């Protein structure tokens, strides 16, 4: 009987200490963050990105160049990756965190390294590879996108978030098929998401698409990626937010 009493007492003490520890760390928010990290680590083995080797190489490089709380982060896939943002915007605080082939899931898996530094601003453009490589619907993409926004808001509440529209492709040049309807649906949903979380939505799609909802030929060589003229327009659109 005494042994049972001692065992129950020790278990109760351990539970009390655990509750106090969690409460001190932030309560439910702390537990949610820990569980979220566990889930992401579990999912790394089945990470959905177009080029896993390049993805992991870039992540390891980024870890050698930490972000400060005065930095402005451009987060996305190859459309972001291929631009020299700090030079284009003439701002040494601008950090390029684009990875060619990345998806919403890929961004979620590496988001901790960004939000832990609590940057001043984050400009996000992600989602086209979800369409191209995984044939996901706008609804499916939006689920991950909302998780990205929630994590940034929770982990770095002082960071200004700018949601940039996903850009069109040019089917004739690229040979790829992305549903215009789904892409427009996603951008419309992203605009609503920005409103819901009191964020800024930036419509770049309208500046770079033609009447048939294709990426204008004058802005691309391969139908997906952008040339200097397109990045110059991008710069013009976002300069007021810098």
N, C-alpha and C positions, 0 to 999 in steps of 0.2 A: 504493500500500500504506500509506504514511504517512497519507494523507488518510483512508483507511478506519479506521485505528487511532485517529486523533484523533476521528473521528465517533463510533466505538463508545465511546471513553473519555468523551466529553461526554455521550452518552446514558446511560451507566452512572452518571455523576456526577449528572445530573438526576434519574434514578430514585432514587438514594440519598438525595438532598436531599428529594425528594417523600415518601419513606418516613419519613424523620426528622421531617418537618413533620407528617405525619398521626399519627405516634406521639406527638409532643409535644402534639397537640390532643386526643388520647384514643383513637387507634387505630381499631378497627373501629366503635366506638360513634359516633365523629365522622363516619366515612364514611356510616354508616347514617342519621344525622341529616341530612347534606347531601343524600343521595339521596332521602330522604323529603320534604324541602322541595322539591326539584326536581320530584318527582312531583306534589306538591300544587299547585305553581305551574302546572304543565302542565295540571292538571285544573281550574283555576279557570274556564277558558272553558266548561266543561261542568258547572259547579257545580250540584248538585241541591238547591235550596232552593225553597220555595213562593213566596217573594217576593224575587227577586234584588236589586231596587232598594233595598228597605227593608233587606235584609241588608247591602249595601255601605254604606249610610248609617250604620247602627248600628256597623259595624266601624270606620268612619272616626271616629265619635264616641268610641268606646272608646279609640282610639289617642291621643286628647287627654286621657284620664283614666287614667294608668298605675296599675297595681296595685302594692302594696307587699308585702313578705314577712310582714306582720302581718295582711293582709286575708283575708277569707272570701268566696270567689267562689261565686255561684249561676249555674250554667251550664246553658242549655237553650233551649227554644223559647218560644212565646207564653205557655205556662202559667207559665213563670218570668218572662218579660218583663213581664207585666201586674201584677206585685206590687211594692209599695214595700217591699222587704225590709229595708233598714236601719231604716226607721221601724217596721215590724211587729215586728222583733226588737230594736228599741231598741239598735242597735249600729252606730256609724259606720264600723266596719271591714268591714261587709258590703257587697259590690259586686255589683250585678245585671249579669250578662253573658248574659241571655236575649235571643234574637232571634226575633220572631214568624215562623213559617214555617220555622224551622231544622230541619235533619236531622242525622244522624250525620256525613254527609260535610261539611256546613257547619261543624260543630264542629271536625272534623279540620283544615279549611282555615284556621281562625282560632285554633287552639290555641296556636300559637307565641307570640302576643302575651300569652297568659295565663301559660303555664308559664315563660317567660323571666324573669318577676318572682318566681317561686317563692313563691306565696301560701301562707298557713298551712293553709288548708283549701279544698277544692272539693266542692261539692254538685252532682251531675249528675242531670238528668232530660232524656232525649232519646229520640226514637224514634217518637212517635205520628204525626208527619208522614211518616215513611218508609212507614207503613201507609196513611195517608189519600191521599197524593198520588202515591206511587210503587208502591203495591201490593207492597211488598217482604215477604218472609217473615221470620219471627223469626231464622232461620239467617243470612240475608243481613245483617240489621241487626246481629246479634251480631259479625260479622266486623269492621265498622267500630268498633263499641263497644269491642272488645278492643284495636284500634289506638289508640283514645283513651286507654285505661287504660295501655297500654304506654308511650306517649309521655309521659304525665304522670309515671309512675314513673321513666322514664329521665332526663327533663329536669329534674324537680323532686322528687327522692326524699324530701325532708323534708315534702312536702305530704301532709296527710291527705285521703284520697279517700272520699267517701260516695256510693254508688250508690243513687239513689232509684228505686223502681219506676215504670214507665210507668203513667199513670192510664187508667182506662176512659173511653169516651165514652158518651153516651146516644143510641142510634140513633133513637128516636122523636122526640127534640127536634132532633137535628142533621141527620137525613136522610142520614147517612153510614153506611157499613158498614165496620166493622173486625172481623175474626174474633176472637171471644172466645178461641177455642182458641189462635190465634197469639199474642195478647197475653199470655195466661197462660203460654204456652211461653217467650216472651221474658223475662218477669219471673222465671220459674224459672231460666232460663239466666243471667240477670244475678245472681241470688243465688249460683249456683254460681261465676260469674266472681269475685264478691266474695270468696268463700271461697278460691278458687285463689290470689288475689293478696293475701290477708290484709287485705281492706278491709271497711268497714262497709256492709251492705245495709240500707236503710230501706224497709219495706213500707208505703207510703201507700195502695196500691190497696185493701187490706182496709178501711181507714177510710172510703173514699169510694164504694165500690161497693155495690150492692144484691144480693139473692139471685140475680138474673138476670145478674150480672156487668156491670151497667150503672152509669154514673155516676149517683148518686142525684139525682133531680130537684130536691131542695131545695138542692143545691150548684151549680146551673148555670142559666143563662138560655138558652143556645144549644146545650147538649148536649155541648160540648167544653171551654169555658173556665169558670173558677171564679169564684164570688162570694166576698164577704168571709167568710162563714161557713166555707167550705171552706179558705180560707187560714188562718183561725184554728185549724182542726184541724191543718193542716200545721205551723203554728208549734208547737202543743202537742206534736206527735210528735217534732220535731227539736230542741227547746230543750235537751235533755240533751246534745246533741252540740256545742253552741255553745261 
